[in-house]
Amino acid sequence: MKKGVYCDYCKREIKIRPDLVTATVLGEVVPYHEDCFAKNLKGMRSFFVSNQPINGTASIVTIIFLGIVTLFGLLIRQTFGYGAAILFVISLIYRSYSYLKFERRLEK
């Protein structure tokens, strides 16, 4: 039996995938309702809180961009490619974790 996904802000259950927004707080991936995220956390930005959703379009574009930069960086200049590869792997791990922990439990 699947456990529910609960918003970190209002503590209510998130029932469908389009209503889910995941973000990082202190390095931890936390789920929010889309409305809770937009009203309370979107403008907040610091080292500990990211206002960029992990499961959004911008995150996917960033991962694809970092993958391309990593490929070209490793082909052209290895030291630059290693730095890009580290960022690419970290972004991919956060996105995968968000999907495996929260998104796959919800209905489309």
N, C-alpha and C positions, 0 to 999 in steps of 0.2 A: 504494500500500500504506500502511495506517495504522500509525503508530508506537504503541507501547504507552504506557500511563500508569503511572508508577512512584511509589510512596509516598515522600514526602520524608523520612520518619522511618526506615522499615525497608528501604527501597530495593527492595522486592519489587513485582512487577507487580500492578496492580489490574485485574481481569478483568471485573467486572460493575458496572453503574451504582449499584445499592443499596449497594455496599461503598465507594463514593467519597464523601469529604468534602473540600470545598475550603475553605480559610481564607486569610486574609491574614497574611503575615509581612513586616514592613518594607515594606508597600505592595505586595508581590508576591503573586499568587494561587498557592498551592501545594496539591498533592493529597496526601491521606492516606487510608489504610485507615480504615474506621469504628472499628475496635478501637484502632489506634494513636492516633487523635485522642482517643478517649474515655479511654484510659489515661494518656496523656502530655501532652496539650496542652489538654484541656478546662478544667482549673482555672487554667491560666496566662493571665493577662490583663495587658496593659500597653499602652503607646502603640504598640508595634511589633508585638505579637502579638494578634490578635483571637480570642477563644474562641467566636465566633459563626460557624457554618458558612455559607458563601455560598450553597451549593446546598440549604439546608434550608428547611423550611416557614416558620420565623421570618423568614428573609430575604425570601421572597416576600411575606409579610404586611407586612413593613416597607416594601417597594417600593410595594405597593398603597396603604398608609396615606400614604406620602410623596406619591404621585401625587394622592390626594384632598386632602391638606393644601395641596399646591402649587396645585391648581385653585382651591380656596376662597381661599387666600392671595392669588392674583393677582386674583381677582374683588373681594375685600373691601379688602385693604390690600397694595399692590404691593411695598413693601419687605420685608414678611414673606414674600410669595410668591416673591421672588427668592432668598432664603436657602433656602427649602424646595425650590425648583427646583434649586438647585445640589446639595443633598443627594440629591434624587431622581435627577438625572442621574449622579452619582457611583455611587450604588447600582446603577443600571441598567447602567452600564458594567461594573462588577465582575461582576455576575451574567451578563451577556452574554459577557464574556471567559471566565468559568469554563465556561460551556456550550460555547462555540466551541472552546476549547483542550483541554478534558478530557472533558466529559460525552458529547459526540456521538460520540466514538471508541469508547465502551464499549457492550456489549450491555445491553439492558434486562433 
